[in-house]
């Protein structure tokens, strides 16, 4: 399985993804990065790995939405992540790095 990292050096965020992990202010393994981000929902999005399509993200009906390369994604629709993409969780931009 390729390693997915989500990074925002300005905010000191560097997440190494876990399959099925929640991104949120109150739930998931990454809360320390988002607990002070007021616009990020408690349960905002979920990271998924699929052997056929690779890494993806699913918005979990967040209040302030999730964007992939500036395009809003619909809740419960898995979107494939590619190296170099920008994933926006509410107002936090994260660079997608896949190795």
C-alpha positions as CSV (number, residue, x, y, z in Angstrom):
1,X,0.0,0.0,0.0
2,X,1.5,3.4,-0.9
3,X,2.0,5.9,1.9
4,X,-0.3,8.9,1.9
5,X,0.8,12.0,3.7
6,X,-1.3,15.2,4.1
7,X,0.8,18.2,4.9
8,X,0.5,21.9,5.6
9,X,3.9,23.2,6.8
10,X,2.5,26.6,7.7
11,X,0.2,25.0,10.3
12,X,2.7,22.3,11.3
13,X,0.4,19.6,10.0
14,X,1.9,16.4,8.7
15,X,-0.5,13.4,8.7
16,X,0.5,9.9,7.7
17,X,-2.8,8.4,6.6
18,X,-4.4,5.2,8.1
19,X,-7.0,3.3,6.1
20,X,-10.5,4.2,7.5
21,X,-9.2,7.0,9.7
22,X,-11.5,9.9,10.5
23,X,-10.3,13.5,10.1
24,X,-12.0,15.7,12.6
25,X,-11.8,18.1,15.5
26,X,-13.3,15.6,18.0
27,X,-12.8,12.1,16.5
28,X,-10.1,10.2,14.8
29,X,-6.3,9.9,15.2
30,X,-5.5,13.4,14.0
31,X,-7.5,15.5,16.5
32,X,-4.4,17.2,17.8
33,X,-4.0,18.8,14.4
34,X,-7.6,20.1,14.1
35,X,-8.8,20.6,17.7
36,X,-8.2,24.4,17.4
37,X,-9.5,24.7,13.9
38,X,-13.0,26.1,14.5
39,X,-14.4,25.4,11.0
40,X,-13.4,21.7,11.0
41,X,-16.3,19.5,12.0
42,X,-16.0,17.0,14.9
43,X,-16.2,14.2,12.3
44,X,-15.3,15.9,9.0
45,X,-14.0,13.4,6.5
46,X,-12.6,9.8,6.2
47,X,-9.6,8.5,4.5
48,X,-10.0,5.2,2.6
49,X,-7.6,2.9,0.7
50,X,-8.9,0.7,-2.1
51,X,-6.5,-1.7,-3.9
52,X,-8.0,-0.8,-7.3
53,X,-8.3,3.0,-7.0
54,X,-5.7,3.9,-4.4
55,X,-6.3,6.5,-1.6
56,X,-9.5,8.4,-1.4
57,X,-11.4,10.7,0.8
58,X,-15.1,10.9,1.8
59,X,-16.8,13.9,3.3
60,X,-18.9,12.9,6.3
61,X,-21.6,15.6,6.1
62,X,-19.3,18.2,7.5
63,X,-20.6,21.7,8.2
64,X,-18.1,23.6,6.2
65,X,-17.4,21.1,3.4
66,X,-14.4,19.3,1.9
67,X,-12.8,20.3,-1.4
68,X,-10.4,18.5,-3.7
69,X,-8.4,20.9,-5.9
70,X,-10.9,23.8,-5.1
71,X,-13.9,21.7,-6.1
72,X,-16.5,20.9,-3.5
73,X,-17.1,17.2,-3.0
74,X,-20.4,15.7,-2.1
75,X,-21.0,13.9,1.2
76,X,-20.6,10.1,1.1
77,X,-19.0,10.1,-2.3
78,X,-15.4,8.7,-2.3
79,X,-13.0,10.9,-4.3
80,X,-9.7,9.5,-5.4
81,X,-6.6,11.4,-4.2
82,X,-3.6,11.9,-6.5
83,X,-0.1,13.0,-5.7
84,X,0.1,16.8,-5.8
85,X,-3.7,17.3,-5.1
86,X,-4.8,19.9,-2.6
87,X,-7.4,18.6,-0.1
88,X,-9.2,21.3,1.8
89,X,-10.8,20.4,5.1
90,X,-13.1,23.4,5.8
91,X,-10.5,26.2,5.6
92,X,-7.4,24.0,6.0
93,X,-5.4,23.3,2.8
94,X,-3.5,20.0,2.8
95,X,-0.9,19.0,0.2
96,X,-1.4,15.3,-0.9
97,X,1.8,13.4,-1.1
98,X,1.7,9.7,-2.2
99,X,4.8,7.6,-2.2
